[in-house]
Amino acid sequence: MRRAWVIAGLVAGCTALPPPPGSEPLGAWVFVAEPVLGLPDGGAGELRPDGRPACELPEVSLAPFRFDAVFTRDPETGAAWLTLGGGYPRDAGWDGQVLDSVASARRLFPSCRACPATVATERLTVALLSLSQSEAVGRRCPPAPLDGGVPRPNGDGGLTGPRTGDEGFDALYACGELGFSVALVEPAASDSECEPACADCAVRFTLVGERR
């Protein structure tokens, strides 16, 4: 069975972890990740034009999966965090509509034993939709949520962005993508038996998140 290193692979296990940092909760979410497949340009995260996956490491799965996440922030400093499945929080950017978090860690893949050290990098980027924004797009994730698909707040039109009010943080959906890549810390020697996939792995998933 192929193991999916995406998401879980960058979180170290521990017990009795403290609660997520920050005084303002931006919601606890359940995400469904679906691989982006078969796009014609064969770019990172899609199938190549010949139909082969963009990442051929057997440890990296292209199967859909689910995961939990919590978003928090500190309104005084503007700092924000993403906490995965009760694990360690990691830094995130938050501009009032989009949350963006990148994490990298050295990771040993069995297929890459003959290679220099490998680094796994994960980037999660999602737009949070308020109730009014969600209703404007039919209570679902819209197409291209990170590229103009989310209706902009408009006071005259009754559209407001995600924000904290009397009833808590107003966000119903989190829509975006997850990118995962594996690279070598340094190039492999020309005469090594390092698998080419260890230096050329990049997959991409669409994300649909709903509030818990």
N, C-alpha and C positions, 0 to 999 in steps of 0.2 A: 504493500500500500504506500502511495506517495504521501509524504507529509507536507502540509501547507505551512511554510515558514512565515507567510505574510501575517502581519499583525502580531500574532502570539510569539513569533520568533524573536521579537525585539523587546519583550517584556520578561524580566527575570522573576522567577517565582519567589514568594515570601509570604509569611503569615503575619497577622496582626498589623496590617499596613494602616497608616493614618488616613483620615478622610482627605479628599482632594483639596488642594489649596484654594485660596480665594474666597471672598465673602459673598460673591454674587453667582449663584448657580445659573448656568445657561441650558440646563436640561440634562436628563439621563436618557440615552438613546439606544434603540435596537437597530442595528444596520444589517442590510442584506447587500452583499457584494457579488456582482455578476461580472465575469470576465468580458472584456471587449475583444471580440473575435471577428475575423473576416473582413476588416476594412481594407479597401483596395490599395492604400499606400504602404501597407506593411510596416508602419512605424512602430515605435516602442510600445509594447503592450498589446499589439494586435498580432494576428497570424501574419506570417510572411506571405508574399505573393505565391510562393510554391505550396502554401498550406501548412508549413511547419510552424510550430509555436515560436514566438519571439524569445522564449526562454526554454532551453532544452535541458536544464538541470532536473533530474528526476525527483529531487527533494522539493521542488517548487510546483505546487499544484495549480491548475487553471480551473478547478472546480468552484462553483459558487459556494459561499459560506456566510455565516452570520457571526456577529460579535456585538458586545455591549461597550458603550463608551459614555463618559460623563464629561461635560464641558463646564468650566468655571472661569471666573475672572476676578480681578481686583479693580474695582472702578476708580480707586484713587491713583493707582500707578498705570492702569491700562494693561497690565500683564494678564495673560490668559493661559489656560492649561487644558490639555487633553489627557484624560485618565482612562486607560483601557481595561475593562474587565476587572476592576478592583486592584489593578497593579499600580506601578509607579506613574506619577504624573509626568508629562513632558511639556515643554514650552509650546505655545501656539501663538499665532497672530490673530487678532480679531479687529475688523474694521467697522463693525456694526451690522454687517450682513454676512460676511464670509469668514469662516474659521479655517486657518491653514497651519498645519503642524508637520514638521520634518524631523525624523529621527534616524540616526545611523549607528550601527554597532558591528564590531568584528564578529563574524559568524563562520564556524567551521562546517562546511558541507562535505560529507563523505566522498562525493564525486570529485572534490577539489583537493584531495590529499597531496597530489603531486604539484600543486600550485603554491605561489606565495599566498600570504594571508588574504582572505576575502572579506569584503565589507558589504553588508546588506543595508540598503537605504529605503525608507518608507516615507511617503508623503501623502497625507490625508488632507483634502481640501473640500469643504462643503459650504454651501449657502444655506443659511437658516431662514425658513419662511414663516412669517407671522401668520396668525389666523386669517387676516384679511388678504394677505398675499396668497395663502394656500387656497382660499375660496376663489380668488380671481383666476387660478389655473386649474380649477376642478378638483381640489383636494388631492393632489398627487404631485410627484416631482415633475416639473416641466422639462421639455427638451432643452439642452444646453443651459443648465442652471448656472454655470460659471461663466457664461458668455452671452448675457443678455436675456436669458429665459425667465428670470425672476422679475416680476413687475416692480418698478421703482416706487418707493413711498411717495404718496401724493395726498396732501391734506385735503385738497378740494375733491379728490375722487374717493376719499375714505380709505385709502391704502396707507397702512403704517408698517414700518419695519419692525423686526424683532427688538423688543425692549422689555425692561422690567416695569411692571405696573402694580396696581393694588392686588391683583390676583396671581402675582408671580411673573416669571419670564414668559413673554408671549412668543412662542415658536412651536409650530406643529410638525414641520418636516425639515429634515437636513438632507440636502441633495448635492451630489458632487462626484468625486472620484478618488480612487486610491491607486497610487503608483508604487511599484516595488521593483527594485533592481539589485543586482549583485555585480560587483566589480572587484578587480584585483588591487591590492595596495600598491603593488609595483608590477611592471610587465614580467611575464614568465620568460625564462630563458628559451632561446629558439630550439634547443635540443631537449627540452623537458617534455614530460608526458602530461602536462597540464591540459585538461579538457577545455576546448575553446569556449564552451558555454559558461565557464567560470568567469570569463571576462566580457561576456556578451549576453546578459540576461536582463530583460526588462518586461514587466507585465503591467497591465492596467485594468482596473475594475471600476465599473460604475457603482455608486453608492446611493441607496435609498434608506434613509433613517426616519423612524417614527418615535415620538416621545413615549417613554414608559410611564 
